[in-house]
Amino acid sequence: MDDSVLVVGGGIAGLAVSRALRERGVPVKVAERGGAGSGGAGSGGLAINLPGNAITALTALGVGDGLRRLGRPTGRREYRSARGRLLFAVDEDAFWGDGARPRCVRREDLLALLGDGLDVTLSAPATVSRVRPVAGGAEVHYAGGERAKHGFVVGADGVRSVVRAAVTDRAGTRSSLLSAASWRFMAPNPGVDCWTVWSGAGGAFLLIPVDDREVYGYASGVRGGPIGDTPEWLQTTFGDYPSPVRAVLENMTSVYHSPIEEVRAPRWSSGRCVLIGDAAHATAPVWAQGAALAVEDALVLAGLLADGSPWDTAGARFEQRRRDRVTHVQDATDRFSRAAGLPIWLRNPLMPVIGPRVYREAYSSLRSFELP
Ligand SMILES: Cc1cc2nc3c(=O)[nH]c(=O)nc-3n(C[C@H](O)[C@H](O)[C@H](O)COP(=O)(O)OP(=O)(O)OC[C@H]3O[C@@H](n4cnc5c(N)ncnc54)[C@H](O)[C@@H]3O)c2cc1C
């Protein structure tokens, strides 16, 4: 029996919880199938948008100074029509305040920051095939047939989590209501100076500067269902959008098409096994909450495992602390996804009226975050 916590997965959630546990003096090992620093879902050199509560959580994790050296603040959000008309804008710096200015950073930079100085033992072998809660811990099976018993197991193994089967048999993945897949890409900055999305009947095209030279781009459908998986879909859907969009379409440097899968799980823990991050609640990136929720989960769980109370009850206490906040994000995601599918003749006149309120409703309650 190994008394340490085994963290399965070394993405944002796994690195964050390992860091938080180390800081609180709890022994931890990591099993990452891709090896150290492999980067988690969709690392691919692309970027990630971090709203203010992600900045707050990363600062609480102790990497705030490093974070301020990465990427660029988003500054403001502009929601525009397919013709370029400004429907509404949000001053994000004013909304979140100085200590929590949203930023867009390269994923590999964020993962390197989370891994910097993190001195944890990597388990070898590292691909976990099954986890089974047992009295006083959990039994971990590896792909090569080896087994080990740990005092606690954290499933931070993403959307297709294998640890999830140890916790519930009633959770699978489902497609996002907004779009079953999306495109992500980088491109030279065509002159965009803040988070800007253009939406039409067939899709939404988002650009966020990561520095003065490059933008991160994201494009999806808006009415659910599949979208084209060849770049021609981008041309056909957005080829007549305003000039910054057309310039990006001509100059993309890295282009990925991937499904947007969500996880809605009725429970996140069983015995001494707990799911965090995407393994527990992957949600379409409508409000860009993936990293924020993963790091918040990590801080809360590490606090509970370090507070001296029995590890047998840590899972239930974790769910009690986290369920309402995650449900709020999931509900806000579904509401926005349905609204985005309204016909343009209705959506465009409605947006200036309800848009600022929808932004406030999604984010206001997320501005405060209390550690256990
Ligand atoms: C298109 C798209 C855009 C997004 N944009 C944003 C955004 O702008 N902002 C934001 O905050 N979020 C965004 N997200 C969500 C965000 O990427 C995720 O929420 C976040 O990466 C979750 O991290 P995680 O560590 O929980 O999971 P992952 O990043 O999936 O990490 C899981 C890790 O576990 C490892 N692993 C898996 N199975 C095993 C196993 N059996 N054994 C050992 N290791 C294993 C994997 O190799 C991986 O390293 C986006 C998601 C998508 C799909």
The ligand as an SDF file (V2000), in Angstrom:
LIG
                    3D

 53 58  0  0  0  0  0  0  0  0999 V2000
  -11.9170   23.4990  -28.5080 C   0  0  0  0  0  0  0  0  0  0  0  0
  -11.7160   23.7670  -27.0600 C   0  0  0  0  0  0  0  0  0  0  0  0
  -11.3880   25.0450  -26.6300 C   0  0  0  0  0  0  0  0  0  0  0  0
  -11.2310   25.3140  -25.2750 C   0  0  0  0  0  0  0  0  0  0  0  0
  -10.9590   26.5660  -24.8820 N   0  0  0  0  0  0  0  0  0  0  0  0
  -10.8250   26.8400  -23.5780 C   0  0  0  0  0  0  0  0  0  0  0  0
  -10.5160   28.1600  -23.1290 C   0  0  0  0  0  0  0  0  0  0  0  0
  -10.3260   29.0850  -23.9210 O   0  0  0  0  0  0  0  0  0  0  0  0
  -10.4090   28.3670  -21.7820 N   0  0  0  0  0  0  0  0  0  0  0  0
  -10.5660   27.3470  -20.8770 C   0  0  0  0  0  0  0  0  0  0  0  0
  -10.4340   27.5750  -19.6750 O   0  0  0  0  0  0  0  0  0  0  0  0
  -10.8540   26.1020  -21.2830 N   0  0  0  0  0  0  0  0  0  0  0  0
  -10.9860   25.8160  -22.5970 C   0  0  0  0  0  0  0  0  0  0  0  0
  -11.2550   24.5670  -22.9940 N   0  0  0  0  0  0  0  0  0  0  0  0
  -11.3690   23.5210  -21.9650 C   0  0  0  0  0  0  0  0  0  0  0  0
  -10.0030   23.1510  -21.4150 C   0  0  0  0  0  0  0  0  0  0  0  0
   -9.1180   22.8170  -22.4480 O   0  0  0  0  0  0  0  0  0  0  0  0
  -10.1490   21.9780  -20.4750 C   0  0  0  0  0  0  0  0  0  0  0  0
  -11.1890   22.2190  -19.5700 O   0  0  0  0  0  0  0  0  0  0  0  0
   -8.8650   21.7350  -19.7080 C   0  0  0  0  0  0  0  0  0  0  0  0
   -7.8010   21.4890  -20.5810 O   0  0  0  0  0  0  0  0  0  0  0  0
   -9.1000   20.5200  -18.8160 C   0  0  0  0  0  0  0  0  0  0  0  0
   -7.9480   20.0550  -18.3000 O   0  0  0  0  0  0  0  0  0  0  0  0
   -7.8850   18.6240  -17.6040 P   0  0  0  0  0  0  0  0  0  0  0  0
   -6.5410   18.5770  -16.9800 O   0  0  0  0  0  0  0  0  0  0  0  0
   -9.0910   18.3680  -16.7750 O   0  0  0  0  0  0  0  0  0  0  0  0
   -7.9700   17.5440  -18.7870 O   0  0  0  0  0  0  0  0  0  0  0  0
   -6.9620   17.2640  -19.9780 P   0  0  0  0  0  0  0  0  0  0  0  0
   -6.3460   18.5180  -20.4590 O   0  0  0  0  0  0  0  0  0  0  0  0
   -7.7050   16.4240  -20.9550 O   0  0  0  0  0  0  0  0  0  0  0  0
   -5.8030   16.3940  -19.3190 O   0  0  0  0  0  0  0  0  0  0  0  0
   -5.9700   15.0020  -19.0520 C   0  0  0  0  0  0  0  0  0  0  0  0
   -4.6040   14.3710  -18.9510 C   0  0  0  0  0  0  0  0  0  0  0  0
   -4.7640   13.0110  -18.5440 O   0  0  0  0  0  0  0  0  0  0  0  0
   -3.9350   12.1630  -19.3280 C   0  0  0  0  0  0  0  0  0  0  0  0
   -4.5950   10.8540  -19.3490 N   0  0  0  0  0  0  0  0  0  0  0  0
   -5.7920   10.5690  -19.8940 C   0  0  0  0  0  0  0  0  0  0  0  0
   -6.0950    9.2760  -19.7140 N   0  0  0  0  0  0  0  0  0  0  0  0
   -5.0550    8.7400  -19.0100 C   0  0  0  0  0  0  0  0  0  0  0  0
   -4.7920    7.4310  -18.5010 C   0  0  0  0  0  0  0  0  0  0  0  0
   -5.6640    6.4250  -18.6890 N   0  0  0  0  0  0  0  0  0  0  0  0
   -3.6410    7.2020  -17.8190 N   0  0  0  0  0  0  0  0  0  0  0  0
   -2.7450    8.2320  -17.6080 C   0  0  0  0  0  0  0  0  0  0  0  0
   -2.9440    9.5000  -18.0910 N   0  0  0  0  0  0  0  0  0  0  0  0
   -4.1020    9.7420  -18.7700 C   0  0  0  0  0  0  0  0  0  0  0  0
   -3.9000   12.8370  -20.6920 C   0  0  0  0  0  0  0  0  0  0  0  0
   -2.7710   12.4410  -21.4400 O   0  0  0  0  0  0  0  0  0  0  0  0
   -3.8660   14.3040  -20.3000 C   0  0  0  0  0  0  0  0  0  0  0  0
   -2.5520   14.7810  -20.1150 O   0  0  0  0  0  0  0  0  0  0  0  0
  -11.4010   24.2730  -24.3300 C   0  0  0  0  0  0  0  0  0  0  0  0
  -11.7210   22.9820  -24.7510 C   0  0  0  0  0  0  0  0  0  0  0  0
  -11.8950   22.7440  -26.1030 C   0  0  0  0  0  0  0  0  0  0  0  0
  -12.2580   21.3370  -26.5550 C   0  0  0  0  0  0  0  0  0  0  0  0
  1  2  1  0
  2  3  1  0
  2 52  2  0
  3  4  2  0
  4  5  1  0
  4 50  1  0
  5  6  2  0
  6  7  1  0
  6 13  1  0
  7  8  2  0
  7  9  1  0
  9 10  1  0
 10 11  2  0
 10 12  1  0
 12 13  2  0
 13 14  1  0
 14 15  1  0
 14 50  1  0
 15 16  1  0
 16 17  1  0
 16 18  1  0
 18 19  1  0
 18 20  1  0
 20 21  1  0
 20 22  1  0
 22 23  1  0
 23 24  1  0
 24 25  2  0
 24 26  1  0
 24 27  1  0
 27 28  1  0
 28 29  2  0
 28 30  1  0
 28 31  1  0
 31 32  1  0
 32 33  1  0
 33 34  1  0
 33 48  1  0
 34 35  1  0
 35 36  1  0
 35 46  1  0
 36 37  1  0
 36 45  1  0
 37 38  2  0
 38 39  1  0
 39 40  1  0
 39 45  2  0
 40 41  1  0
 40 42  2  0
 42 43  1  0
 43 44  2  0
 44 45  1  0
 46 47  1  0
 46 48  1  0
 48 49  1  0
 50 51  2  0
 51 52  1  0
 52 53  1  0
M  END
$$$$
